[in-house]
Amino acid sequence: MSRIAIIGAGITGVTTAHALAQCGHHVTVFERHRYAAMETSFANGGQLSASNAEVWNSMATVLKGLRWMFTRDAPLLLNPVPTWHKYSWMGEFLRQIPHYRANTVETVRLAIAAREHLFSIAEQEGIDFDLERRSELQRIEPTLHGDFYGGFFTPSDSTGDIHKFTRGLADACARHGVQFHYDAEIMSIEQPAEGRFSLTAHLEGETQRFGFERIVVCAGVKSRDFAAMLGDHVNVYPVKGYSITVCLDDATSRQRAPWVSLLDDSAKIVTSRLGADRFRVAGTAEINGFNRDIRSARIAPLVDWTRRHFPEVSTARVIPWAGLRPMLPSMLPKVGRGKRRGVFYNTGHGHLGWTLSAATAQAVARAIE
């Protein structure tokens, strides 16, 4: 079996490592952080939702974005300062508008396939990640306050903690023989001969070189840089999203916070209940390059939304977070082969990494097989 290097230990990298290890390959994962799931896979919205797998390439989204451009707390915010990466990505995004329906159908197909794979992995490996299945609830959410004209209830959707799942699956991968190198900065990737790759990394205070037959890029927002090393154009752009984790420290808050995951389409906000004592509220998109700053003007709408719709939930202790979603202009992930023999990708999942990764990992494993 092949010696395979995976770049990145977020949700896509770790699910890919698990899928390839199950096929009998010798897998090594390189991650620049000290632990798995420390970037985009740290504190996302938590929804495993095929019903929310719509791509964003539509004129309606563009018009809203233009209208919101100078509103600091708008759901979508664009920093107009020009960069080639930003505007080339936006140009490709606009060219995908005619493919909106086909791309949405494809993301929904992947989401449905991924759901069963993910639940199967969790059961097989004994991973507890605060899974809540909507079909297990006895009644639709009674705690929600506000005036609504209507809504959709999708019992097949569910929620869970992406960070707990990814860390748990990384531990399971290690038990299956996958080797993880953390705090690893990859300096270069070369292909000295057909079917051979030489990967140089700064690791444990020294420069080390490794040899592999296959490379799989699962590097989130850094995937564009690694693709360039490997002769491919993978135009991933970092679209920042925000979340708050509301700590349910008192009995009233735990009783009044919702268990059903919610999507407020007008505010572009999603929620998840993560166990008994945490409530996650996430949303907004910010096109502002590799800026990871947590801005109070972007956090405030999430807190205000929680207070308005769940007034009995205390927001005295709220943990803010911002992460960079790795988005391709089509909103579809790059899954499969690169130009060079032995190069593969599983990246660019954007806001749907948690929802799609278990299916795209299987697709990469099939491509390598």
N, C-alpha and C positions, 0 to 999 in steps of 0.2 A: 504494500500500500504506500501511497505518496506521503512525503514529508511536506506539510502545508503550514505556511505562516498566515495568521490572521492579524490584521492591523486594526486595533480597536477592541475594547472590552465593554462597550455599551450593550444595549439589548440586542442589536443586530449581530455584533461580533460574538457574543456569548451563545446566542441561539445557533449561529453558524458553527461555532466550535462544537457544540453538543451534537448537531446533525452529522458533522463529519466524523466525530469520534465514534458515533453509533455505526458508521460505515466501516470502521476499522482503520482510519487514517491516523497518522502520527501528527498531532496538531500542536502548534505553539502559538500563543496569543501574546502580542506586544501591546502594552497600554502605557500611555505617558503619565497617567495618574498613579497614585499609590494603591488604589483599589478599583474594582470594576464599578461601572455605573455611576461615575462621579460628574458627568456633564449633563447632556440632554436626558439621560435616563435616570436622573436623580429625583426630580419632583414634578413630573408632568401632571396633566389633568387626571390620569388614571382610568379613562374610559377605554374599554375594549368594545368598540362600537362599530359594527358594520353599517348601521343606519346613519352614522356621522362620518362616512368615508368619502364625502363629496370633495372633488378637487376645487380649487379656487379660481380657475381660469374662466371667468365669465365677465361680460360687460358690466353686469350689476356690481361685481366686486370692484372693478376698475373705477366706476362712477362713484361708489361709496368712498373709495380710497382718495380720490381727488377732493371730494367734499370734506373729508376728515383731515386733510393734510396739515392744516394749521390749528387743529384742536388737540391740545396736549394729552387729554385723557380719552381720545377716540379709540375704538377697538382696533383700527388699523392706522399705523403712523409711518410715514415715509420721511426720512431725512433727505432733503433734496440736494445736499452737497454731492457733486458728481464724482463718481469713480467709474473706471472702465468695467470692473466686475459687476457693480450694481446695475448699470444701465444696459450692459450686454445681457445680463440675466433678465431684466425687465422686458427687453425686446423679445427674447425667446419666450417669455411668459405670455406676452400678447399674441405671439404667433400660434400659441396652443389653444386659443379661445375656440376656434372651429372644432377642436377635438374634445371639448368639454364633456359631452355625453359619453363618448367612447372611453375616455380616461376615467370618468367616474364609475362606469360599469366595471372596468378592470380593477379599480381599487376595492370596490364592494366584493367582487369575486375573491380577491386575495384575502380580504378581511374575514369572509365566511370560512375560507379554508384554514386561515391562521388560528381561528378561535378553537377549533377542535384539536389542532396540533398543540397549542399552548396548554390547554386543559390536560391533555394526555401527558405532556412533559411534566407538568406539576404533580400529577398523580404518580407517575412513574418514579420521580425523584424525591417525592415527599416534601415539596416546597410549599410553605405557608406564606402567602403574600396578600392576606386580607381580601381574598376573593369574595365578591358579593354578586350573586346571580339574581337578576331581577325576577326570574320565575319563582324564586323561593319566597318572595315577599307575600304576605297575606293580603295586603291591600295597597293600592297606589298611594303615593306619598301624602300623608295628611298634614305635614308640618309647614307646607309652603304657604306663604302669605303674598298677597298682591292681586291685582286685577288682570285676568288673562281671558282672551277670547277662546282659547282652546289649545290643544297640544296633542302629541302623539306618544303613545306608550309602546315600547318595543321590548317585550319580555325576553328576547333572545340575547340582548346586550348585557354586559356586566362590567364590573370595575375591579381594580386591584392595584397594589403598590408595585410599580415597575422597578423601583430600587431594590425592594426586598426580593422580588422574583429574580432579578438579574444576579444579585449577589448569591442567592441560594443556588441558582443554576451554575454559576461559576464554581462554587464549591463542589457541585455534583460533577462538573466537567473534570475538575482536578482528580476526583475519585476514579474517573474513567481514564485517567492517564494524560489528560491535556496539560501542557506546561504553560504557565503564565509568567511573563516577565513584566513586572510593574515598574513604575518610574523609569520607563525605557523611552529614550528619545531616538527615533530612527534618523540616521544621518543620510543614508543613501540606499538605493536598491539598484543593483546592476544585474545584467544577464550575460555572464561571460560565455555561455554556450546554450544551445537549444535545450529547453527543458530544465535549465538550472538557473537559480537566482542566488545572488550573494547579497545579504542584507546586513548592513552595518549599523549598529546601535550603540548609543552611550548608555551604559548599564553598570550599576554598582561602582560608579566612580571611574570606569575605564571604558575604552572603546572595544567592542567585541563584534566578531563577524560570524554570521550563521549562513548555512546553505539549505535551500529548499527547492522542491520541484514545482510547487504551486504557491501563489500569493493571492490572498483574498482581502480586498480593501473594504473595511467596515468602519471607516475612521470618521464618520459624522461630518462636521463642517470642515475638517482637514482633508477630506477625500479628494478634493480638487487638486491639492498639492501633490498627493501621492500618485494620482492619476497622471499628472504631468511627468513625474519621474518615470512612469511606465508607458509613456507614449499615447495616452488617451486624453480626450477632452470630456470631463465630467463636471458640468458647470453647477456645482453645489453652491448655494448661497446661504449664509447664516441669517435666518429670520427669527428674531428674538421673541420669545413668549414669556409670560409671567405667571406665577402662581402664588397663592398663599395657603399655608396649612394652618387651619384654625384648631388650636388645642382645646379640646372639650374637657376642661378641668373640673367642671361641676356637674352634678346630677341633672340639673335642668337643661344644660347645654347638650348633654349626651342624649337626653330624651327628645329634644326639639330639633336637633340636627337631622337632616334627611338621610335615609338609607338608600333610596332610589337615586341613581345618577340622573342629573338634570342637564339639559342643554337649553340655554336662553339664546335663541338665534339672533334676536335683535341686538343684544349686548355682546354676542360672541363669547359667551362664558359657559364653561362646563364645570360640573362638580362631581366629586366622588367621596363616598364615605369609606375611610380606611380604618377598619376596625372600630372598636368601641370609643376611642378617645381622639380621633383625628378626622377632620373634615377638610378636603382639598377643594379649592376654588381656583380655576385657571382660565386664562384667556389672553386676548390681545395679540397682535402681531406688530412687530416693529422692524422696519427695513432700515438698518443703521449700521451695517458692517459687523465687524467682530467686537462690538461694544457689549460688554457683559454687566455694565452698571445696573444696579437695581434702583430705578427712579421712583420717587414717592408719588409722582403724578400718574404713574402707571399702576402702582399698587393700590392707591386710594379707591379707584372704581371697584376693585374686587372686594375690598372691605365694605364699601358702601352698599354694594349689591347684597352682600351677606346680611348686613344689618337691616336692609329694607325688606328682604324676603323671609328672613328668619330672625325676627327681632328678639326672640328669647334665647338665642345663642350668643354667648359672651364672646366678644372679640378682644378681650383684654390681653390675650397672648396669641399673637399671630406671627408665623414665621414666613417672611417673604423670600422669593427665589426668582431668578431669571435664568433662562437657558436658551441656547442657540439651536434652533431646529435646522437640520441639514436639508434644504429644499432644492430640488431640481425644477426647472421652469415648467415642466409638464405636470408636476405634482406626483408623478409616478416614480418609484425608486428605480435605480439602475441595478439590475439583477442579472448576473450571468457573465459571459466572457468579455474580456477586453480584446484589443487588437493583437497583442502578442500571445503566443501560445503559453498557457500556464497562468495567465492573469485573469482574475475574476473579481466581480464587484457585488456587494450587497450593501447599498448605501443610498442616501438621498430620499429617505422615507418622510422627511418633513414632520408634520404634526401627526403622522400615522405610524410612527415606528413601533409603538406598543401594540397597535392593532394589527399590523401586517407582518412583523418580523418572523413569527413562527412559520409562516408560509414561505416567505422569501428565503429563509435559511434552508428549507427543504428543496427549493428550486435550485439554489446554488449547489447543494450536495448532489442533486441529480445531474447538473451540468458537468460537475467534476467527475462523477462516475462514468 
